[in-house]
């Protein structure tokens, strides 16, 4: 597997597992670990957007735990181009949505999140995901169809 995808992909997987997966089950743990923000910073609506509840279908952390993290792990483990492409599509998409939500919420009452780190990190994650999708597309055009990279 290309190192452009392999090492950053596994680093993202571990971060998502710890930073999003655990808070989907125990949001306060994520706040204590510093991977999630408290309601005092992002309001209760912000917490619901990121966390959701296990009895509903909202929240990025829950979606990550149920679908995205396992899909990314499977794709990285098996080098299957379909799984990797699906996971990288999510990798490209979700940072844009989260960044837009954080920027749009700046003037909301009670919202005090400093979005500077997000302005730096989230576009980098999206660009990496898009770059890897382009690499997979290029490799598939060259005939590597069973797995992304042998």
C-alpha positions as CSV (number, residue, x, y, z in Angstrom):
1,X,0.0,0.0,0.0
2,X,1.3,3.5,-0.8
3,X,2.8,5.2,2.2
4,X,0.9,8.3,1.3
5,X,-2.2,6.4,2.3
6,X,-1.0,3.8,4.7
7,X,0.7,5.7,7.6
8,X,-1.6,8.8,7.7
9,X,-4.6,6.5,7.2
10,X,-3.7,4.4,10.3
11,X,-2.9,7.6,12.3
12,X,-6.4,8.9,11.3
13,X,-7.9,5.5,12.2
14,X,-6.4,5.6,15.7
15,X,-7.4,9.2,16.3
16,X,-11.0,8.5,15.2
17,X,-11.2,5.4,17.4
18,X,-10.0,7.3,20.4
19,X,-11.2,10.8,19.6
20,X,-14.6,10.0,18.1
21,X,-15.4,6.4,19.0
22,X,-15.0,6.7,22.7
23,X,-16.9,10.0,23.0
24,X,-19.8,8.5,21.0
25,X,-20.3,6.2,24.0
26,X,-19.1,8.6,26.7
27,X,-19.0,12.2,25.6
28,X,-17.7,13.5,28.9
29,X,-14.7,11.2,28.5
30,X,-14.0,12.9,25.1
31,X,-14.2,16.3,26.8
32,X,-11.8,15.3,29.5
33,X,-9.4,13.8,26.8
34,X,-9.6,17.1,24.9
35,X,-11.0,15.5,21.7
36,X,-14.4,17.0,22.1
37,X,-15.7,20.4,23.4
38,X,-18.1,20.9,26.3
39,X,-21.5,22.4,26.0
40,X,-20.2,25.5,27.6
41,X,-18.0,26.0,24.5
42,X,-20.3,24.7,21.7
43,X,-23.7,24.8,23.3
44,X,-26.0,21.8,23.7
45,X,-26.8,22.0,20.0
46,X,-23.1,21.7,19.2
47,X,-22.8,18.7,21.5
48,X,-25.8,17.0,19.8
49,X,-24.2,17.7,16.3
50,X,-20.9,16.1,17.3
51,X,-22.2,13.4,19.7
52,X,-25.8,12.5,19.0
53,X,-27.4,10.0,21.3
54,X,-27.2,6.3,21.0
55,X,-31.0,6.2,20.7
56,X,-31.0,8.5,17.7
57,X,-29.3,8.7,14.3
58,X,-27.6,12.1,14.7
59,X,-24.1,13.0,15.6
60,X,-20.8,12.6,13.8
61,X,-19.2,10.7,16.6
62,X,-21.9,8.0,16.5
63,X,-21.8,7.8,12.7
64,X,-18.0,7.5,12.9
65,X,-18.2,4.7,15.5
66,X,-20.8,2.7,13.6
67,X,-19.7,3.1,10.0
68,X,-16.7,5.3,9.2
69,X,-14.1,3.9,11.6
70,X,-14.8,0.2,10.7
71,X,-14.9,1.0,7.0
72,X,-11.6,2.9,7.2
73,X,-10.0,0.1,9.2
74,X,-11.3,-2.6,6.8
75,X,-10.0,-0.7,3.8
76,X,-6.6,-0.1,5.3
77,X,-6.3,-3.7,6.6
78,X,-7.4,-5.3,3.3
79,X,-6.2,-2.7,0.8
80,X,-9.6,-3.1,-0.9
81,X,-10.0,-0.1,-3.2
82,X,-13.8,-0.1,-2.9
83,X,-13.7,0.2,0.9
84,X,-10.8,2.7,0.8
85,X,-12.6,4.8,-1.7
86,X,-15.7,4.9,0.3
87,X,-13.8,5.8,3.5
88,X,-11.8,8.4,1.7
89,X,-15.0,10.0,0.3
90,X,-16.1,10.4,3.9
91,X,-12.7,11.6,4.9
92,X,-12.9,14.3,2.2
93,X,-16.5,15.3,3.0
94,X,-16.9,15.4,6.8
95,X,-14.1,17.9,7.6
96,X,-15.8,20.4,5.2
97,X,-19.2,19.9,6.8
98,X,-17.7,20.3,10.3
99,X,-15.7,23.3,9.4
100,X,-18.7,25.0,7.8
101,X,-20.8,24.3,10.9
102,X,-18.2,25.7,13.2
103,X,-17.7,28.8,11.2
104,X,-21.5,29.3,10.7
105,X,-22.1,28.9,14.5
106,X,-19.6,31.6,15.5
107,X,-22.3,34.2,16.1
108,X,-24.7,31.8,17.8
109,X,-25.5,32.6,21.4
110,X,-23.3,30.7,23.8
111,X,-20.9,29.5,21.1
112,X,-17.3,30.3,22.1
113,X,-15.2,27.7,20.2
114,X,-11.9,28.9,18.8
115,X,-12.1,27.6,15.2
116,X,-8.4,28.5,14.4
117,X,-7.2,24.9,14.8
118,X,-10.1,23.6,12.7
119,X,-9.3,26.1,9.9
120,X,-5.8,24.6,9.8
121,X,-6.4,20.9,10.3
122,X,-9.7,20.1,8.7
123,X,-8.8,21.4,5.2
124,X,-5.6,19.4,5.4
125,X,-7.6,16.2,6.2
126,X,-9.9,16.9,3.3
127,X,-7.1,17.6,0.8
128,X,-5.3,14.4,2.0
129,X,-8.5,12.4,1.4
130,X,-9.0,13.8,-2.0
131,X,-5.4,13.3,-2.9
132,X,-5.6,9.6,-1.9
133,X,-8.8,9.2,-3.9
134,X,-7.0,10.6,-7.0
135,X,-4.2,8.2,-6.4
136,X,-6.6,5.2,-6.2
137,X,-8.3,6.4,-9.4
138,X,-5.0,6.7,-11.2
139,X,-3.9,3.2,-10.0
140,X,-7.2,1.7,-11.1
141,X,-6.8,3.2,-14.6
142,X,-3.5,1.4,-14.7
143,X,-5.3,-2.0,-14.1
144,X,-4.9,-2.6,-10.4
145,X,-8.5,-3.8,-9.9
146,X,-8.5,-6.5,-7.3
147,X,-6.9,-4.5,-4.5
148,X,-5.9,-1.0,-4.3
149,X,-2.2,-1.8,-3.9
150,X,-0.8,-5.3,-3.7
